[in-house]
Amino acid sequence: MRTVGYFNGEIAETEDLMIPALSRAVYFGDGCYEAALVVNRKIYQLENHVNRFFASMKLLKIEPAWTREELCEILKSLVAKLDSPTGHLYWQADRGTAKRAHVFPADTKANLLVFVNPAALADFFREIKLISRPDIRFEICNIKTLNLIPSILASEEARKNGADETVLHRSGVVTECAHSNISILKNGVLYTHPADNFILPGTVRHDMLNICSKKGIPVIERAFTLDELRSCDEALVTASFSMIRRAVMLDGEKIGGRDEGTCRLIQEAYKSMVEALND
């Protein structure tokens, strides 16, 4: 299939898929999602993505209608139907289909929506530009919720300003980006925001911390400020589809460029992990 769409057992091309108007995802965004990279028809870091998905469902008090094993089999079977060997896999769960009411509906089952689209791997070494904006999101950013309006607005701000991503901050303290995590290198040490309720615990961030551990790069999990970002040796932005990118501009001013060796070491190690799926 050119594209693969799935809703509660029904399979069709993504653009032909039908979902009910009374799905709580439609009128409340009452659900959570995941997105994973497909390489050589294999799902990169599937276990980590599924674990985070179930963690989000638990925090939202959504009862899954499938086990972890059943979900993994559904996802793998849909990826196998895609004509392209590389692509982007997305799936979401919502609380079910019911008449609109703020309280949880009784006797409903969670809906599962999945789509897989062909996509080439991103450039592992592309440099990017950032802008900064206040973090106006709520305080449950550790849940991969469908409610992404602040991130959408921040991403559009970046596009309008000729940048690739928006760094979010709370009174000058950096949390993450609109749809990525951000970390910095300073004097050979990687600094990254703790995995608390102010950031999503990114799977690529997780990989990067493991790489640092194996390569002997010290890691300190603490929040850093915009001023520290401006004076960092390197800034690394991580996300599933865009890999580990080196940021070179923030609000129109140059940043980083003082530890390209360590930055490249991390990027090369991550590239090897992803490309290992081709074996």
URMOTA-V16805 format. One record per backbone hydrogen bond with DSSP energy under -1.0 kcal/mol. CO is the residue of the C=O (numbers start at 1). NH is the residue of the N-H. If there is no record, write none. Layout:
co->CO nh->NH
co->CO nh->NH
This chain:
co->1 nh->83
co->4 nh->116
co->5 nh->12
co->6 nh->114
co->7 nh->10
co->10 nh->7
co->12 nh->5
co->13 nh->16
co->14 nh->17
co->20 nh->23
co->22 nh->98
co->23 nh->26
co->23 nh->27
co->24 nh->28
co->24 nh->30
co->29 nh->31
co->30 nh->95
co->31 nh->146
co->32 nh->93
co->34 nh->91
co->36 nh->89
co->37 nh->44
co->38 nh->87
co->39 nh->42
co->42 nh->39
co->43 nh->46
co->45 nh->49
co->46 nh->50
co->47 nh->51
co->48 nh->52
co->49 nh->53
co->50 nh->54
co->51 nh->55
co->52 nh->56
co->53 nh->57
co->54 nh->58
co->55 nh->59
co->56 nh->60
co->57 nh->62
co->67 nh->71
co->68 nh->72
co->69 nh->73
co->70 nh->74
co->71 nh->75
co->72 nh->76
co->73 nh->77
co->74 nh->78
co->75 nh->79
co->76 nh->80
co->79 nh->82
co->85 nh->41
co->86 nh->119
co->87 nh->38
co->88 nh->117
co->89 nh->36
co->90 nh->115
co->91 nh->34
co->92 nh->113
co->93 nh->32
co->94 nh->111
co->96 nh->24
co->111 nh->94
co->112 nh->8
co->113 nh->92
co->114 nh->6
co->115 nh->90
co->116 nh->4
co->117 nh->88
co->123 nh->126
co->128 nh->248
co->129 nh->164
co->129 nh->165
co->130 nh->251
co->131 nh->167
co->133 nh->169
co->140 nh->143
co->143 nh->145
co->144 nh->33
co->146 nh->148
co->148 nh->152
co->149 nh->153
co->150 nh->154
co->151 nh->155
co->152 nh->156
co->153 nh->157
co->154 nh->158
co->155 nh->159
co->156 nh->160
co->157 nh->161
co->158 nh->163
co->159 nh->162
co->165 nh->131
co->166 nh->178
co->167 nh->133
co->168 nh->175
co->169 nh->135
co->170 nh->173
co->172 nh->226
co->173 nh->170
co->176 nh->168
co->180 nh->177
co->181 nh->238
co->183 nh->236
co->184 nh->191
co->185 nh->233
co->185 nh->234
co->186 nh->189
co->189 nh->186
co->190 nh->220
co->191 nh->184
co->194 nh->196
co->196 nh->199
co->197 nh->141
co->200 nh->202
co->202 nh->206
co->203 nh->207
co->204 nh->208
co->205 nh->209
co->206 nh->210
co->207 nh->211
co->208 nh->212
co->209 nh->213
co->210 nh->214
co->211 nh->215
co->212 nh->217
co->218 nh->190
co->220 nh->192
co->220 nh->222
co->224 nh->174
co->225 nh->229
co->226 nh->230
co->227 nh->231
co->233 nh->258
co->234 nh->185
co->235 nh->247
co->236 nh->183
co->237 nh->245
co->238 nh->181
co->239 nh->243
co->243 nh->239
co->245 nh->237
co->246 nh->128
co->248 nh->255
co->249 nh->130
co->250 nh->253
co->253 nh->250
co->259 nh->263
co->260 nh->264
co->261 nh->265
co->262 nh->266
co->263 nh->267
co->264 nh->268
co->265 nh->269
co->266 nh->270
co->267 nh->271
co->268 nh->272
co->269 nh->273
co->270 nh->274
co->271 nh->275
co->272 nh->276
co->274 nh->277
co->275 nh->278
co->276 nh->279
